[in-house]
Amino acid sequence: MKKPLLEIIVFVCGALVMVFELVGARILGPYVGTSLFIWTSLIGIILGSLSLGYWLGGKVADKKPNYTIFATIILLAGLSVLFTAVIKDPLLNRLSYRINDIRILSILASIILFAPGSVFLGMVSPYAVKLKLQSLNQSGRTVGNLYALSTIGSIAGTFTAGFYLIPTFGTNRIVYVISLLLMAIALLTFLLKRNKWGSISSVVFILFLCSIFWLRGNVNTKIVDTDTLYNRVMIYHTTDYKTGRKIKLLQINDERSSAIFPDSDELVFDYLKYYHLAAHFKPDFSKALMIGGSGYTYPRDYLKKYPDAAIDVVEIDAQLTELAKVHFGLKENPRLNIIHEDGRTFLNRNREKYDVIFMDAFHSQFTVPFQLTTRECVAQQYAALNEGGLVIANVIATLDGVNDDYLQAQALTYAEVFPQVRFFAVDDPENKKLFQNIMIVAIKDKTPPELISPDEELNVFLSHHIQLELRKDMPVLTDDYAPVEYYANRSMAAYLDLFTK
């Protein structure tokens, strides 16, 4: 084989390992979210698989070092990645319905989907070292050079995937391209070594891959299935499970993030209507801040309902804003100011004053980004409010006093900063075991608020007020210690166990 080709193969395979890992988070995202648990499982399983691959690659290379086996290993890596592309959605659909614990689900899914390909990719470098050592005496330099090339390839793959490939081409295409590139490398190796059957096999598998990719591309029923810099985003038509009406739904990873009725401007999600409690607790408000824009359904409703008020919306993902303009009716408005930034960094530098702050940022179906939950962040919210202003924060939890750790911790954190904190259960304040939206209303005023209104709609919301007994065993969330994902996962797992019994 020509001298630089082995080095090129090692470099490319090193890059593809990291592209595969980063894409893995987007594959898992629609089913298990993008929490710390998912990244922990994915990184741990892939590192373990690579380690096994290094060991196997060295062992096989010592027994029989030749380019036919080397090409076969790369071909098997390509087939393993193709296997991931083909089974990922049906497998994750099935597993997510049967396993309640996100940690177990993410570990098992990572083993099935990413371990085989990672093992074969791990075998490439030690096998290449053995092939290279057959003609060189300087073994230390050879090993160092090849592993350095593999690592440089991994660095290149990381930055290319994160900054360009994923937001430009999307998850599905990238997985198929990874498989195609590995098969093409195997084919090139077989051709250079004049291995007839290896070449034929590679061509057959490449044609098979292309046919599957073409067929799958022609049966996609989603309006949008794309990757942004931050999220896997899907938009599709479905049915609202509460009303039975048709809706257009925006799904971010595993979160039903925004929805609209095709024939009405009415808000689909009931919890969004509870943001109108601002009109009761601060009837003279004129400027609001919303952390988390997504499909911008509430900001649109806000602008329509309060024609004399303005709103700033902080949304980290600029591509969500563009999708909202195309698919969810978002239009330019002089009273709407959109800032594309992380909510916490915005609060860090904010010098504006608001009457109301709406908190609605999630990074998975049930979990708020930890940096938006802490005492330091709540203090920044307090500082950003005018006197008598309020925060309305959306939390998803139960009220059973046992499996409500996240709600309790978040409530204690707000109660440490704000003089008045109230709680409203959106679906059913009497059902303590129901996993539902709980609206935390934190008021920058020591005067106890009235909980009755002449406005009929607001009176319905106020009637969902609950007396939450704060547990003293829960810590206040801080930047140093905020295990919100652990709390939310434990609560959700307990709820699903109860629900499935």
C-alpha positions in Angstrom: 0.0 0.0 0.0 1.2 3.5 -0.8 3.0 5.0 2.2 0.7 7.9 3.2 -2.6 6.0 2.6 -2.4 4.1 5.9 -1.9 7.4 7.8 -4.9 8.9 5.9 -7.1 6.0 6.9 -6.1 6.3 10.6 -6.8 10.0 10.5 -10.2 9.6 8.8 -11.3 6.8 11.1 -10.3 8.9 14.1 -12.4 11.8 12.8 -15.4 9.5 12.2 -15.3 8.1 15.7 -16.0 11.6 17.1 -18.6 12.5 14.5 -20.4 9.3 15.4 -20.3 10.1 19.1 -21.6 13.6 18.6 -24.4 12.4 16.3 -25.2 9.8 18.8 -26.5 12.5 21.2 -28.9 13.7 18.5 -30.0 10.1 17.8 -30.9 9.6 21.4 -32.3 13.1 22.0 -35.9 12.6 20.6 -36.4 9.6 22.9 -34.4 10.3 26.1 -33.5 14.0 25.9 -30.1 15.6 26.1 -29.5 15.6 29.9 -26.2 14.8 31.7 -27.3 11.2 32.0 -27.4 10.8 28.2 -24.0 12.3 27.7 -22.5 10.2 30.5 -23.9 7.0 29.1 -22.9 7.8 25.5 -19.4 8.8 26.3 -18.9 6.0 28.8 -20.1 3.3 26.4 -18.2 4.6 23.4 -14.9 4.9 25.4 -15.4 1.4 26.8 -16.1 0.1 23.3 -13.1 1.8 21.8 -10.9 0.3 24.6 -12.3 -3.2 23.7 -11.5 -2.4 20.1 -7.9 -1.4 20.9 -7.4 -4.7 22.7 -9.0 -6.8 20.0 -7.3 -4.9 17.2 -3.9 -5.6 18.8 -4.6 -9.2 19.4 -5.9 -9.9 15.9 -3.0 -8.0 14.3 -0.4 -10.0 16.2 -1.9 -13.2 14.9 -2.3 -12.3 11.2 -1.4 -8.8 10.0 -2.5 -8.2 6.5 -4.5 -5.6 4.5 -7.4 -7.9 3.7 -8.2 -8.3 7.4 -7.6 -4.6 7.9 -10.1 -3.7 5.1 -12.6 -6.2 6.5 -12.4 -4.5 9.9 -13.2 -1.2 8.3 -16.0 -2.7 6.3 -17.5 -4.2 9.4 -17.3 -0.8 11.1 -19.3 0.6 8.2 -21.9 -2.1 8.4 -22.2 -1.6 12.1 -22.9 2.1 11.6 -25.4 1.2 8.9 -27.1 -1.1 11.4 -27.4 1.9 13.8 -29.0 4.0 11.0 -31.5 1.3 10.2 -32.7 0.3 13.6 -32.3 3.4 15.7 -35.9 4.7 15.5 -37.8 1.4 15.9 -35.4 0.3 18.7 -35.6 3.6 20.6 -39.4 3.7 20.2 -39.7 0.2 21.7 -37.2 0.7 24.5 -38.6 4.1 25.6 -42.0 2.6 26.1 -40.6 -0.3 28.2 -37.9 1.3 30.3 -38.8 4.2 32.7 -35.4 5.0 34.1 -33.5 7.3 31.7 -30.1 6.1 33.0 -30.9 2.4 32.2 -32.5 3.4 28.9 -29.6 5.5 27.7 -27.0 2.9 28.7 -28.9 0.1 27.0 -29.5 2.1 23.8 -25.9 3.2 23.7 -24.7 -0.3 23.9 -26.9 -1.6 21.1 -26.5 1.4 18.8 -23.0 2.6 19.3 -20.9 -0.2 20.8 -20.5 -2.4 17.7 -19.3 0.4 15.4 -17.0 1.9 18.1 -15.4 -1.5 18.7 -14.5 -2.0 15.1 -13.3 1.7 14.8 -11.2 1.1 17.9 -9.5 -1.8 16.1 -8.2 0.3 13.3 -5.4 2.1 15.0 -3.6 -0.9 16.7 -4.0 -2.9 13.5 -2.5 -0.1 11.4 0.4 0.1 13.8 1.2 -3.6 13.3 1.0 -3.1 9.5 3.3 -0.2 9.7 5.8 -1.9 12.0 6.4 -4.7 9.4 8.6 -2.3 7.5 10.0 0.0 10.2 12.4 -0.5 13.1 11.5 2.6 15.0 8.4 1.2 16.8 8.0 4.0 19.4 7.9 6.7 16.8 5.5 4.7 14.6 3.1 4.0 17.4 3.3 7.7 18.5 2.8 9.0 15.0 -0.3 6.9 14.2 -2.0 7.5 17.5 -1.3 11.2 17.1 -2.9 11.2 13.7 -5.9 9.3 15.1 -6.2 11.9 17.8 -5.8 14.8 15.5 -8.5 13.2 13.3 -10.7 13.0 16.4 -10.2 16.7 17.1 -11.0 17.6 13.5 -14.1 15.4 13.6 -15.3 17.0 16.8 -15.1 20.6 15.6 -16.3 19.8 12.1 -19.3 17.9 13.4 -20.2 20.3 16.1 -19.7 23.6 14.2 -20.7 22.5 10.7 -21.9 19.0 9.8 -24.7 18.5 12.3 -26.4 21.9 11.9 -25.9 21.8 8.1 -26.8 18.2 7.1 -28.8 16.7 10.0 -28.4 13.4 11.9 -29.7 10.8 9.5 -27.6 11.9 6.5 -24.5 12.0 8.6 -24.9 8.5 10.0 -25.4 7.2 6.4 -22.3 9.2 5.2 -20.2 7.8 8.0 -21.2 4.3 7.0 -20.6 5.1 3.3 -17.1 6.6 3.9 -16.0 3.5 5.9 -17.2 1.2 3.2 -15.5 3.3 0.5 -12.2 3.1 2.5 -12.6 -0.6 2.7 -13.3 -0.8 -1.0 -10.2 1.3 -1.8 -8.1 -1.0 0.4 -9.4 -4.1 -1.2 -8.8 -2.7 -4.7 -5.2 -1.7 -4.0 -4.5 -5.2 -2.7 -6.4 -6.7 -5.7 -8.8 -8.6 -3.5 -11.6 -9.4 -5.8 -14.2 -10.8 -3.4 -13.6 -8.0 -0.9 -14.1 -5.4 -3.6 -17.3 -7.0 -4.8 -18.6 -7.3 -1.2 -17.9 -3.6 -0.6 -19.7 -2.5 -3.8 -22.7 -4.7 -2.9 -22.9 -3.2 0.6 -22.5 0.4 -0.7 -25.3 -0.2 -3.2 -27.4 -1.6 -0.4 -26.7 1.4 1.8 -27.7 3.8 -1.0 -31.0 2.0 -1.7 -31.9 2.1 2.0 -31.1 5.8 2.3 -33.2 6.5 -0.9 -36.2 4.5 0.4 -36.1 6.1 3.8 -35.8 9.6 2.3 -39.0 9.0 0.4 -41.2 7.8 3.3 -40.4 10.7 5.7 -43.7 12.1 6.9 -42.3 14.9 9.0 -42.6 18.5 7.8 -39.2 19.2 9.3 -36.5 16.9 10.7 -33.4 18.9 11.2 -30.5 19.5 13.5 -29.6 22.9 14.8 -26.5 23.9 16.7 -28.3 23.0 19.9 -31.1 20.5 19.2 -32.7 17.8 17.1 -35.9 19.5 15.9 -39.0 17.9 14.3 -42.2 19.5 13.1 -45.2 17.4 12.1 -48.9 17.2 12.2 -50.5 15.1 14.9 -53.5 15.1 17.3 -53.7 16.9 20.6 -54.3 14.1 23.2 -56.4 16.4 25.4 -58.8 17.9 22.9 -58.6 15.4 20.0 -58.0 18.3 17.6 -55.4 18.4 14.9 -52.3 20.3 15.7 -48.9 21.2 14.2 -46.3 20.2 16.8 -42.7 21.3 17.3 -40.7 18.7 19.0 -37.2 19.5 20.4 -35.3 16.3 21.2 -37.9 14.4 23.4 -39.9 17.5 24.4 -43.3 18.5 23.0 -42.1 22.1 22.9 -44.7 24.1 21.0 -47.9 23.5 19.1 -50.6 25.4 17.2 -54.1 24.7 16.0 -54.3 25.1 12.1 -57.7 26.8 12.4 -57.3 28.9 15.6 -54.9 31.2 17.5 -55.9 29.6 20.8 -53.0 28.3 22.9 -52.7 24.5 22.6 -50.9 23.9 25.9 -52.9 24.8 29.0 -49.8 25.8 31.1 -49.1 28.7 28.7 -52.5 30.3 29.6 -51.3 30.5 33.3 -48.7 33.1 32.3 -51.7 35.4 32.0 -51.7 35.4 35.9 -49.3 38.3 35.4 -52.4 40.4 34.7 -53.8 39.6 38.1 -50.6 40.0 40.2 -49.2 42.9 38.3 -52.2 44.5 36.4 -50.2 47.6 35.4 -47.3 45.6 33.7 -45.9 47.0 30.5 -42.7 45.1 29.8 -42.0 41.4 30.1 -39.1 39.0 29.6 -39.5 35.4 28.5 -36.6 32.9 28.8 -37.3 30.3 26.2 -39.0 31.1 22.9 -39.2 27.8 21.0 -42.2 28.2 18.6 -43.1 31.6 20.1 -46.7 30.7 20.7 -47.0 32.5 24.0 -45.2 35.7 22.8 -47.6 35.8 19.9 -50.6 35.5 22.3 -49.1 38.1 24.6 -48.7 40.7 21.9 -52.3 40.1 20.8 -53.8 40.2 24.3 -51.8 43.1 25.6 -51.5 45.7 22.8 -49.8 48.3 25.0 -47.1 45.9 26.4 -43.7 44.9 25.1 -41.8 41.6 25.5 -38.2 40.5 25.2 -37.7 36.9 24.3 -34.4 35.1 25.0 -34.0 32.0 22.8 -30.6 30.3 22.6 -31.4 28.6 19.3 -31.6 31.1 16.4 -32.7 28.4 14.0 -35.8 27.8 16.1 -36.7 31.4 15.6 -36.5 31.0 11.8 -38.6 27.8 12.0 -41.2 29.7 14.0 -41.4 32.3 11.3 -42.0 29.7 8.6 -44.2 27.2 10.5 -45.7 29.0 13.5 -46.8 32.4 12.3 -44.1 34.4 14.0 -43.9 37.9 12.5 -41.8 41.0 13.1 -43.3 43.4 15.7 -41.9 46.5 17.2 -43.0 45.4 20.6 -41.2 42.1 20.3 -37.4 42.0 20.9 -35.7 38.6 20.3 -32.3 37.9 21.8 -30.4 34.8 20.7 -28.5 33.9 23.8 -28.4 31.4 26.7 -30.9 32.6 29.3 -28.4 32.7 32.1 -25.7 34.6 30.3 -28.4 37.1 29.3 -29.4 37.6 33.0 -25.7 37.9 33.9 -25.3 41.0 31.8 -28.8 42.3 31.9 -29.4 45.9 33.1 -33.0 46.2 31.9 -36.0 46.2 34.3 -39.1 44.2 33.7 -42.5 43.8 35.3 -42.8 40.1 34.6 -40.4 37.3 33.8 -41.7 34.1 32.2 -39.4 31.1 32.7 -40.1 28.3 30.1 -36.7 26.9 29.1 -36.2 23.1 29.0 -33.4 20.9 27.7 -35.4 17.7 27.9 -39.0 16.8 28.4 -39.0 17.4 32.2 -35.7 19.1 33.0 -34.8 22.8 33.1 -31.1 23.7 32.3 -29.5 23.6 35.8 -28.0 27.1 35.4 -31.5 28.6 35.3 -32.6 26.9 38.5 -30.1 28.1 41.0 -30.2 30.7 43.8 -27.7 32.8 41.9 -30.0 32.8 38.8 -33.1 33.5 40.9 -31.3 36.4 42.5 -30.6 37.8 39.0 -34.3 37.4 38.1 -35.2 39.3 41.3 -32.8 42.1 40.4 -34.2 42.4 36.9 -37.8 43.1 38.2 -39.4 46.4 39.1 -41.0 46.6 42.6 -44.1 44.5 42.7 -42.9 42.5 39.7 -43.1 38.7 39.5 -41.6 35.6 38.0 -43.8 32.9 36.6 -41.8 29.7 36.2 -43.0 26.4 34.6 -42.0 23.2 36.4 -43.2 19.7 35.7 -43.6 17.5 38.8 -46.0 15.7 41.1 -47.4 17.0 44.4 -47.2 13.8 46.4 -44.6 15.0 48.8 -42.4 12.0 48.1 -41.4 12.0 44.4 -41.4 15.8 44.1 -37.7 16.5 44.8 -37.2 18.9 41.9 -40.3 20.9 42.6 -39.3 21.1 46.3 -35.8 22.2 45.6 -36.9 24.8 43.0 -39.6 26.1 45.4 -37.1 26.4 48.3 -34.7 28.3 46.0 -37.4 30.8 45.0 -38.6 31.1 48.6 -35.1 32.0 49.7 -34.9 35.0 47.4 -38.6 36.2 47.0 -40.8 37.3 49.9 -43.9 35.8 48.3 -44.1 32.5 46.4 -47.3 30.8 45.2 -48.0 27.6 43.3 -50.6 26.6 40.8 -51.3 23.1 39.5 -52.4 23.4 35.8 -54.2 20.1 35.3 -55.6 19.0 38.7 -54.7 20.4 42.0 -56.4 17.6 43.9 -54.5 14.8 42.1 -51.3 14.6 44.1 -49.8 11.8 42.1 -50.3 13.3 38.7 -47.2 14.4 36.8 -48.2 17.9 35.6 -47.2 21.5 35.0 -46.8 23.4 38.2 -46.5 27.2 37.9 -44.3 28.9 40.4 -45.3 32.5 41.0 -42.6 34.5 42.9 -43.6 38.0 43.7 -41.2 40.9 44.6 -43.6 42.2 47.2 -44.2 41.4 50.9 -47.9 42.0 50.8 -49.9 38.8 50.5 -51.7 38.7 47.2 -55.5 38.3 46.6 -56.4 34.9 45.1 -59.7 35.9 43.6 -60.4 38.0 40.5 -63.5 39.5 38.7 -62.0 38.1 35.5 -63.6 34.7 35.0 -60.6 33.2 33.1 -58.1 34.4 35.7 -60.4 33.2 38.5 -60.2 29.7 37.1 -56.4 29.8 37.1 -56.4 31.2 40.7 -58.7 28.4 41.8 -55.9 26.0 41.0 -53.8 27.5 43.8 -52.1 24.9 46.0 -50.6 25.0 49.5 -47.2 23.4 49.0 -45.6 22.2 52.2 -41.8 22.8 51.7 -39.7 19.9 52.9 -36.7 20.9 55.0 -34.6 18.0 53.9 -34.1 19.4 50.4 -31.2 21.7 49.6 -31.4 25.1 48.0 -30.1 24.8 44.4 -26.9 26.7 43.7 -24.4 27.0 40.9 -22.2 24.6 42.9 -24.9 22.0 43.6 -28.0 21.6 41.4 -28.8 18.0 40.7 -32.0 18.8 38.8 -31.6 16.0 36.3 -31.2 13.5 39.0 -34.3 14.8 40.8 -36.4 15.0 37.7 -35.4 11.5 36.5 -36.1 9.9 39.9 -39.6 11.6 40.1 -40.5 10.6 36.6 -39.4 7.0 37.0 -41.4 6.7 40.2 -44.5 8.2 38.4 -44.2 5.9 35.4 -43.7 2.9 37.7 -47.0 3.8 39.4 -48.7 4.5 36.1 -47.7 1.1 34.6 -48.7 -1.0 37.6 
